[in-house]
Amino acid sequence: MQPSTSTTVLERLTRELGDIVDTSASALDDARADRSGHRSAGAPIAVVHARSVDDVQRVMRIASATATPVVVRGAGTGLAGAANAGPGEIVLSTVRMDRILEVRPDDLLAVVEPGILNAELNAQLAAHDLWWPPDPASREISTVGGNIATGAGGLLCAKYGVVRDAVLGVDIVLADGRLLRLGHRTVKGVTGLDLTSLVIGSEGRLGVIVGATLKLRRIVQGTTCTIAASFPTVRDGAAGSAAVTAAGVQPAIMELMDAASLAAVHALLRLPAPASGAAQLTIQTDGPAARAEAERIATVLREAGGTVVLSDDPLEGERLLAVRRSMHPAMAALGTTLIEDVAVPRSAMAAMFDEITRIEREFDVSIPTVAHAGDGNLHPNFIFEGEIVPQRIWAAADELFRAAIRLGGTLTGEHGVGVLKSRWLADELGEDQWEIQRQILAVFDPQGILNPGKVYADA
């Protein structure tokens, strides 16, 4: 089938979907970029603001009939360029599908639409004494559908698991407009292949997420304690976090900031400058044993050479944690940011920081880095000027990705592959797995119209 012209496609969208088809210059320009620092070469055909599953199915039927590519988009807070749309593409926004359809406290589950924000979901669940654990740094502005599509995790993964651990089922619309309801509402369920897990983290390549059945937890009772520990170097901080893990204590949050990232956040928040070269480890414990666990962790960190502050005051805890949560705006204040996302075994985290230091020296670049130290997920940041990533930055990033894989790690722990890492995907997967994954794409989307060029660049 030959693709229709953009004009023909737009006419059909407008005729069948009316005023939810947006061609304003601002909407089209916004859809070209997410928060990765990457921007598409030009504007898409239109942004369709879906309000219902039926709207999504209509868009996909038009796209299928006209062989028009579709890019599904949530809040646009992604960090890999997976939701960036370009010329000849339809943007299908699910942000207006933002309802909680059902809450079952007895079964610890909720059924939601994809456009609801993380923070708004938990604000509403609090009335039922429930919460949904995934906690990305962008929780105030990121959507649940986007979290599921990219596998976004956040600060609480070490104790409460990743997105895959918190989703029982997903509803997706396929490229041809068919609706599939995947997964189950039960704690156990092994009927057939686990297509739910396949969709989680698929970055819009397999279908459009239009609903999700979420696995909830009861709100944790007890005190929350926060620890901020300063170390002379980031390697010392990584060794301190490893000592906490080795001690058998399970913090809810354990975040490590290197000297460059810590200094940038202090400047943004107008806090006193940290000591030169100093790194900071921020840890929270929760639950009935929080105070005892925090005191044990503080002892471990002092023995590891850290200068420790411990507080059980909620406001002080949020103030301490705000330093970590301000990382992204602090990097944005320095210039255009290529925010990367590698993960290594926790025992290899100090070695990965050594690799980052080596790469900074070899390529003459600064790479401010933060890490979810509780699960070995590092976020190195490359800062540059302009919209185009310089070749020197890509060369440094290439060496960084390969270093992570050499240490037994992976290209991405939670941001996804998108367009930014697709060139390295086959290196990690290997030829056979790469080919099998491409074949799976073709089963879900034979025409290849869902988010083409993302993740599997030449699929």
C-alpha positions in Angstrom: 0.0 0.0 0.0 1.3 3.4 -0.9 1.1 6.1 1.8 -1.4 8.9 1.3 -0.3 12.5 1.2 -0.3 14.5 4.4 -3.1 16.7 3.1 -5.3 13.7 2.4 -4.6 12.2 5.8 -5.3 15.5 7.6 -8.6 15.9 5.7 -9.7 12.5 6.8 -8.6 13.0 10.4 -10.5 16.3 10.6 -13.6 14.8 8.9 -13.8 11.8 11.3 -12.5 13.3 14.5 -13.4 17.0 14.4 -12.0 19.5 16.9 -9.7 17.0 18.7 -7.4 17.3 15.7 -4.9 20.1 16.5 -2.7 21.7 13.8 -1.6 24.8 15.7 2.0 25.7 15.3 2.7 25.5 19.0 1.2 22.0 19.3 3.1 20.7 16.3 6.4 22.2 17.5 6.0 20.8 21.0 5.5 17.4 19.6 8.9 17.5 17.9 10.8 17.1 21.2 10.7 15.5 24.7 13.2 16.2 27.5 16.0 14.3 26.0 17.6 17.2 24.2 16.7 15.6 20.9 14.4 17.2 18.3 12.9 15.9 15.1 13.8 17.4 11.7 10.4 19.0 11.2 6.8 19.2 12.3 4.2 16.3 12.2 0.9 16.4 10.3 -1.3 16.9 13.3 -1.7 16.2 17.0 -4.9 14.2 17.9 -6.0 14.7 21.5 -7.8 11.4 22.1 -10.5 11.4 24.7 -11.6 7.8 24.5 -10.6 4.3 23.3 -12.9 4.9 20.4 -10.9 8.0 19.4 -7.7 6.0 19.5 -9.2 3.2 17.4 -10.4 5.7 14.8 -7.0 7.2 14.5 -5.3 3.9 14.1 -7.8 2.7 11.4 -7.1 5.9 9.4 -3.4 5.4 9.8 -3.6 1.8 8.8 -5.7 2.5 5.8 -3.4 5.3 4.6 0.0 3.7 5.8 0.7 6.8 7.9 3.1 6.5 10.8 1.8 7.3 14.3 3.7 8.5 17.3 2.0 8.0 20.6 2.7 10.7 23.1 1.9 11.3 26.8 3.3 14.3 28.7 6.5 14.5 26.7 8.7 14.0 29.7 10.6 11.1 28.1 14.4 11.2 28.0 15.2 9.1 24.9 13.3 10.8 22.1 10.8 7.9 21.8 7.8 10.3 21.6 9.3 12.8 19.2 7.3 13.2 16.0 8.4 14.4 12.6 7.2 15.1 9.1 4.5 12.8 7.7 3.5 11.4 11.1 0.4 11.6 13.2 0.8 12.4 16.9 -1.7 10.5 19.0 -1.8 12.1 22.4 -3.5 10.2 25.3 -3.0 13.0 27.9 -6.8 13.8 28.0 -7.6 10.2 28.8 -6.9 10.8 32.5 -9.5 9.1 34.6 -9.3 6.5 37.4 -12.0 4.0 36.2 -12.0 1.7 39.3 -10.3 1.3 42.7 -10.5 -2.0 44.5 -9.0 -1.6 48.0 -9.9 -5.3 48.8 -7.9 -6.5 45.8 -5.2 -3.8 45.9 -5.7 -2.8 42.3 -6.9 0.2 40.3 -7.9 0.5 36.6 -6.8 3.8 35.0 -6.6 5.6 31.7 -3.1 6.3 30.4 -3.1 10.1 30.7 -3.4 10.3 34.5 -0.3 11.9 36.2 1.7 9.8 38.7 1.3 12.4 41.4 -2.4 12.9 40.7 -3.0 9.1 40.8 -1.4 8.8 44.2 -3.2 11.9 45.5 -6.5 10.2 44.7 -5.5 6.8 46.0 -4.5 8.3 49.3 -8.2 8.6 50.1 -8.3 4.8 50.1 -5.0 4.5 52.1 -3.3 3.1 48.9 -0.5 4.2 46.6 1.2 3.1 43.4 5.0 2.8 43.9 6.7 3.8 40.6 8.3 7.2 41.5 10.1 8.8 38.6 11.7 12.2 39.3 9.1 13.7 36.9 6.2 12.3 38.9 4.4 15.6 39.1 4.2 15.9 35.3 4.7 12.4 33.9 1.8 10.1 32.9 1.2 6.5 34.0 0.9 5.5 30.4 4.2 7.0 29.6 5.8 5.2 32.6 4.5 1.9 31.3 5.5 2.5 27.7 9.1 3.4 28.7 9.5 1.2 31.8 10.2 4.3 33.9 11.2 3.5 37.4 12.5 6.2 39.7 13.8 6.5 43.2 11.9 3.7 45.0 12.8 0.8 42.8 15.3 -0.8 45.1 12.7 -1.5 47.7 9.4 -1.5 45.9 10.3 -2.7 42.4 10.1 -1.4 38.9 7.0 -0.6 36.7 6.8 -4.2 35.5 6.3 -5.3 39.2 3.4 -2.8 39.6 1.2 -3.6 36.5 -1.2 -6.5 36.3 -2.6 -5.8 32.8 -2.7 -3.3 30.0 -5.3 -2.5 27.3 -3.7 -1.7 23.9 -5.0 -0.7 20.5 -3.1 -2.4 17.7 -1.9 -0.7 14.6 -5.0 -1.9 12.7 -7.4 -0.5 15.4 -8.2 -3.8 17.2 -8.4 -3.6 21.0 -6.6 -6.2 23.2 -7.0 -6.6 26.9 -3.9 -8.2 28.3 -3.0 -9.5 31.7 -5.3 -10.2 34.6 -6.8 -8.9 37.9 -5.5 -11.8 40.0 -2.3 -12.0 42.0 -1.3 -15.1 40.0 -1.9 -15.7 36.3 0.2 -17.7 33.9 -2.3 -18.3 31.1 -0.5 -18.2 27.7 2.4 -15.9 27.0 3.0 -12.9 29.2 2.1 -10.2 26.6 1.7 -7.6 29.4 5.4 -7.7 30.2 6.2 -7.6 26.5 4.2 -4.3 26.1 5.8 -2.7 29.2 8.9 -0.8 28.0 8.0 -1.3 24.3 8.1 2.5 23.7 5.0 2.6 21.5 6.2 0.0 19.0 3.6 -2.7 19.7 0.4 -0.8 20.4 -1.2 2.2 21.9 -1.7 1.8 25.7 -5.3 2.9 26.5 -5.7 1.5 29.9 -3.9 -0.3 32.7 -4.7 -2.5 35.7 -2.3 -1.4 38.4 -1.0 -3.4 41.4 -1.3 -1.1 44.5 0.2 -1.2 48.0 -1.2 0.1 51.2 0.3 3.3 52.4 3.4 2.5 54.5 2.8 3.1 58.2 5.4 4.5 60.5 8.1 7.2 60.4 10.2 8.2 57.3 13.8 9.0 58.1 16.2 10.8 55.7 19.9 10.6 55.7 22.3 12.9 53.8 25.9 11.7 53.8 28.8 13.7 52.3 31.9 11.9 51.0 35.2 13.2 49.7 34.7 11.6 46.3 32.0 9.9 44.3 33.9 6.7 44.4 33.8 6.9 48.2 30.1 7.5 48.0 29.6 4.5 45.8 31.6 2.4 48.3 29.4 3.7 51.1 26.2 2.7 49.2 27.7 -0.8 48.6 28.4 -1.0 52.3 24.7 -0.3 53.1 23.6 -3.0 50.7 26.2 -5.5 52.2 24.9 -4.7 55.7 21.5 -6.2 54.7 19.5 -3.0 55.4 16.8 -2.2 52.7 16.3 1.6 52.3 13.4 2.9 50.3 15.6 5.4 48.5 19.3 5.5 48.0 20.6 8.2 45.6 24.2 9.2 44.9 25.2 12.6 43.3 28.7 13.2 42.1 30.5 16.5 42.6 29.5 18.2 39.4 25.8 17.4 39.7 25.8 18.3 43.4 27.4 21.7 42.7 25.0 22.4 39.9 21.9 21.7 42.1 23.3 23.8 44.9 23.8 26.7 42.5 20.2 26.3 41.1 18.7 26.2 44.6 21.0 28.9 45.9 22.4 26.7 48.6 26.0 27.1 50.0 28.5 25.5 47.7 29.5 22.0 48.7 33.1 21.1 49.4 35.2 20.8 46.2 35.0 17.2 44.8 32.4 16.2 47.4 29.7 13.7 46.5 26.4 13.1 48.4 24.4 10.0 49.2 20.8 10.6 50.1 18.9 7.8 51.8 15.3 7.3 53.1 14.0 4.5 55.2 10.3 4.0 55.9 7.9 1.7 57.8 7.8 0.7 61.5 11.5 0.0 61.7 12.6 3.2 59.8 14.3 4.8 62.8 16.4 1.7 63.7 17.3 1.1 60.0 18.3 4.7 59.6 20.6 4.6 62.6 22.1 1.4 61.4 22.7 3.0 58.0 24.2 6.1 59.5 26.7 4.0 61.4 27.7 2.1 58.3 28.2 5.4 56.4 30.3 6.9 59.1 32.4 3.8 59.1 32.8 4.2 55.4 34.1 7.8 55.8 30.9 9.8 55.3 29.8 12.9 57.2 26.2 12.1 58.1 23.0 14.1 58.9 19.9 12.1 59.9 16.4 13.5 60.4 13.0 12.1 61.0 11.2 15.4 60.4 9.1 15.0 57.2 9.7 18.6 56.0 13.5 18.4 56.6 13.4 15.0 54.7 11.7 16.5 51.7 14.2 19.4 51.8 17.1 17.0 51.7 15.5 14.9 49.0 14.7 18.1 46.9 18.4 18.4 46.2 18.2 15.1 44.2 14.9 15.8 42.6 16.2 19.1 41.3 18.9 17.4 39.2 17.1 17.7 35.8 16.4 21.5 36.0 19.9 22.0 37.3 21.3 20.3 34.2 19.0 22.2 31.9 20.3 25.5 33.4 23.8 24.5 32.2 22.9 24.0 28.5 21.3 21.4 26.3 21.5 18.1 28.1 21.9 14.6 26.7 20.6 12.6 29.8 21.8 9.1 29.7 20.8 6.0 31.6 23.0 3.0 32.1 22.7 0.3 34.7 25.3 -2.0 36.1 25.4 -4.6 38.9 25.5 -2.8 42.2 28.9 -4.3 43.0 30.2 -2.6 39.8 28.9 0.9 40.5 32.2 2.2 41.8 34.0 0.8 38.8 31.4 2.5 36.5 32.2 5.9 38.2 35.9 5.2 37.5 35.0 4.6 33.8 33.1 7.9 33.7 36.1 9.7 35.1 38.3 8.1 32.5 35.9 9.1 29.7 35.8 12.7 30.9 39.6 12.9 30.8 39.9 11.1 27.4 37.3 13.2 25.6 37.7 16.4 27.5 34.0 16.5 28.6 32.2 17.0 31.9 29.7 14.3 32.7 27.7 15.2 35.8 26.2 11.9 37.1 23.6 10.8 39.6 22.7 7.3 40.4 19.9 5.2 41.9 22.6 3.6 44.1 20.1 1.1 45.5 19.7 -0.6 42.2 22.9 0.3 40.2 21.2 2.7 37.7 23.3 5.7 36.7 22.3 8.8 34.9 25.3 10.5 33.3 24.6 13.9 31.7 26.4 15.3 28.7 26.0 19.1 28.5 26.4 21.0 25.2 25.1 24.1 23.3 22.6 24.0 20.5 20.1 21.4 19.3 22.5 19.0 17.6 24.6 16.6 19.7 28.2 17.2 18.8 30.2 14.2 17.4 32.6 14.5 20.4 29.7 13.9 22.8 28.4 10.9 20.8 31.9 9.5 20.9 32.1 9.9 24.6 28.6 8.4 25.0 29.6 5.4 22.8 32.5 4.7 25.1 30.3 5.0 28.2 27.7 2.6 26.9 30.3 0.0 26.0 31.9 0.4 29.4 28.6 -0.3 31.1 28.1 -3.5 28.9 31.6 -4.6 29.7 30.8 -4.4 33.4 27.9 -6.7 33.0 25.4 -3.8 32.7 22.8 -2.6 30.2 22.2 0.5 27.9 19.1 1.6 29.8 17.6 1.0 33.2 14.5 3.0 32.8 14.6 5.8 30.2 14.2 3.4 27.2 16.1 3.3 23.9 14.1 5.7 21.8 16.1 7.3 19.0 19.2 8.1 21.2 20.4 4.5 21.8 19.1 2.5 18.9 22.5 2.3 17.3 23.8 0.3 20.3 20.9 -2.0 20.8 22.1 -4.9 18.7 25.4 -4.8 20.4 23.7 -5.6 23.7 21.1 -8.0 22.4 23.2 -10.1 20.1 22.3 -10.9 16.5 19.8 -13.7 17.2 17.8 -11.9 19.9 17.8 -8.7 17.7 16.3 -10.6 14.8 13.6 -12.3 17.0 12.6 -9.0 18.5 12.2 -7.5 15.0 10.0 -10.5 14.1 7.8 -9.8 17.1 7.3 -6.2 16.0 6.1 -7.4 12.6 3.4 -9.6 14.3 1.9 -6.7 16.2 2.4 -4.1 13.4 2.9 -5.6 9.9 3.0 -2.3 8.2 5.5 -0.8 10.6 3.5 2.4 11.2 3.8 2.5 15.0 6.6 4.8 16.1 8.9 3.9 13.2 12.6 4.5 13.6 12.4 4.3 17.4 14.3 1.6 19.4 14.9 -0.7 16.3 16.3 2.0 14.0 16.2 -0.2 10.8 13.4 -2.6 11.7 
